[in-house]
Amino acid sequence: MFNTDQIAHVTHEANRVIQHLTGDPDPSPAWAEAPLWQQDSSVEGVRAALDGATPEQSHEGWAASRLADGWTYAPVKDVEAKTHPCLVPYHQLPAFQRAKDRLFVGIVRALAAEAPPADTEPALEVVVPAAVEEPARPPAPADPMRPTVGRVVHYQSYGTPGGEYLPEPRAAIVTAVRPSGTVDLAVLNPTGLHFNQGANGDGVYRSGSGEPLPGCWNWPPRT
C-alpha cells in the first residue's frame, strides 16, 4: 500500500501529463520542483478522496482552497495573478476537466488498495458436519466481477501501423461505468495517457483465437 504523500506524487504527475496533452498554457512543474502549497494541495485532495469524496466533491474542495488563498476566476490560468478557468461549479467544467477529477479519485482508490466490493468476494464454503455422512457441498458460485470507478484493468491496444508498438495489454483505470455496461478508461500508454470512452467489457476475444480483441478491456490475469 502506498502512503498519502506517494499517492499525491502520482496524482500530481498524472495531472501534469493531462495538462501537456491538452495544451495547458502554464502546466505544473514536476513534483520535486512544485512549491509547497501545491504539494500540500495534492495531499489534502488525496486525504479527501480516501475519506470518500466523489470527483465533484474533490473539485469543490480544490476550488474552495483556491478561493480561500485569494485565487479568482478568469478565462486564462495565471499562477502569478492567481487566476484559473476551473473556478466554476463542477457541472460547468469541460468534459476533459471532469475526467481529470474522475481520474484523480480513481488513482487514489487504486493505489490505496481498497478492499474489493462485496459482490467480488469469494463465497464461503459450506460443509455439512461429518456425522451426517454426506459429501461436502462445493462453494457457492461467486458473482461475476463488475467494473467500478477506480478499478485497474487491462486494455488491449491496437499497436501502431509502423510496428513501433505492438498490440498488447496496457494498464488502465476505470473512470466511468455506463448504463450500457461499457466503461470509460484512462489508459497508461508508454507515451502518455489515452482516454477511451465506451470500451466493451471482459471476455471479448478475436474469433477462434482466444486473444483479447483490440479496443476492449479484460481483467488482469491472476498470478
N, C-alpha and C positions, 0 to 999 in steps of 0.2 A: 504494500500500500504506500502511495506517495503522501508526503506531508503537504500542508497547506501552501507553504512557500514554493515547493516544487510544482504543484498544480498551477499556481498563479503564474509561474515562469512559462509553463507550457501554453496556457491560455493567452498570455501576452504575445508569445511568438506566433501562435496561430492567427491572432488578430492582426499582427504585422503582415503576415502573408496575404490576408484578405485585403488589407489596405493597399499593398503594392499591386495586387491583381485588379483592384477596382479604381486605381489611379488616384488614391488619396493624395492631395497636394502637400500634406505635412504628416507623413507616416511616423509612427512611434519609433524611437531608437531601440536597439537590441536591449534585452533585459538588463545586462550588465551595465549598460550605459544610461538606462532610464532613470529619471530623477526619482527621489524617494517618494514623493507624493503619488507618482504614477504606479510604482510598485505597491505602495500601501493600498491604492485604489483597487488593484487587481486582487490583492489578498482579501480585502473586505468583500469583493464580489464573490470570491470563492467561498468564503465563510457563509455568505447569504445563500448561495446555491446548495451548500452542504446542509443548511437548515431547511431546505425545501423550497426556496424561491423559484418561481417559474421564470421563463425568459422575459415575460412582460414585467414581472416584479424586479428582475435583475436590471432591466433598463431603467425602471423608475428609481431604483436605489442609486444607480450610476448618475442619473440626471440630478437627483436631489443633492448628491455630494458635490457635483459641479456647481450647481446654483449657490450652494452654501459657501463655496470657495470663490464666488464672485464671477463665475462664468455666465455668459448670456447667449441667447440665440442669435445666429447670423447665418446667412446662406453659405458662407465660406469659413472653413476651420482656420483659426489663427491662434496658436498657443500663446504668443506674446500678448495679444489683445484679449485672450480668454474668451473667444467666441467659438461656437460649434453648431453645425447644422442639425445635429441629432438631439438638441434640447427641445424636443417636441413629444407629445404623447405617443405611446408605443404604436397605436394604430395608424399614426401619420408617418411613420418611418418607411423608407423604401423597402422593398421586399428583401434585398440583399442585406440590409442592416438588421432586419428582424431575423434573417438566417444567421447572422453573426451572434445574436443573443441566444438562439437555439443551440448553436454550436458551442458557445461558451458553457452553457449549462450541461450539454451532453458530454463535453470533455471532463468537466468537474466530476460528474457522476461516474463516468467510465474509469477515471483514474483513482477515484476514491474506493473502487472495488465494492460497490454496494452489493448487498445480498440479492440474489435473483428474485423476481416476483414470485408470489405464491404459486402461480399456475405453471412454473417451470421446475418446481422442486420435485424430486422423485417421490412417488407414493411409498408409504410404509408397507413392508411385507407383513402379511397376516398369517400366522402359523397356528393351526389347531393343536391343542395340547396332545402330547403323545398318547395319553391314556385312551383317547378316542380311537386310536389306530387308524387314522385317516392321513393320507399324504398331505404335506404342507401345501397350502394354496400359493400359487405364484403371485408375485407382486401385481397390484392393480396397475393397469397401463397408465403411464403419465400423460398428462395433457400435452399437446404439441407446443413447442416453444413459440412464443409470439414476439414479434419485434416491438420494442418500445423505445421512446426517445432516450438517447444516451447509450444504447447497446452497441457494442462493437461487432461488426460483421465483415465478411469478405465480399468485395465487389469484383466481378470478373471483368478485367479491362479488355478493350478491343485491340490494344497494341497500336503501333504506328505503321503507316504504309511502307516506310523505308526500312522497317525492321529494327530501328534503334531500341524500341521497347516491345517485347513480345506480349501476347495476350496471357495474362496471369492474374492471380488473386491479388487485390490491393486491400489494405486495411481501410475500413470506412466506419463512420459513426452515423447512426440513425438520427436525423434532425426533425423528422415529422413522420407520422403514420396516417395515411389517407383512409377515408371510409371504404374505398375500393379494395383495401388490403395491400396496395403498393406503398412504397416508402420513399422519402427524400433522404439523400445521403450526402455527407461531406466526405469525399474520397481523398485519401492521403497518397497522392502520386509523388514520384521522385522529384518532379519539377514544381510541386506546389499543390494546393487544394483544388479539387474539382467538385462542383455541385451537380448532382444528378437528381432529377425530380421524377417521381413516379416509376421507380425501378420495380420490376417484378420480383416475386419472393422466392423463398427457399425451395429447392427441388426442381429448378428449371435447367434442363440439360440439353446438349445437342442430340438430335435424334440418332439413336443407335450407338452413340459413342460413350455415353456416361460422363462426358466432360461438361463442366458448367458452361452455360450459354453467355457469351459476352454481353455486357449491359445489364446483367442480373446479379442479385446478391444471394449468398448462401451463408449458413452458419460456419464458423471456423471448425475444422475437424478436431476431434478430441485427440489429445496426445498422451 
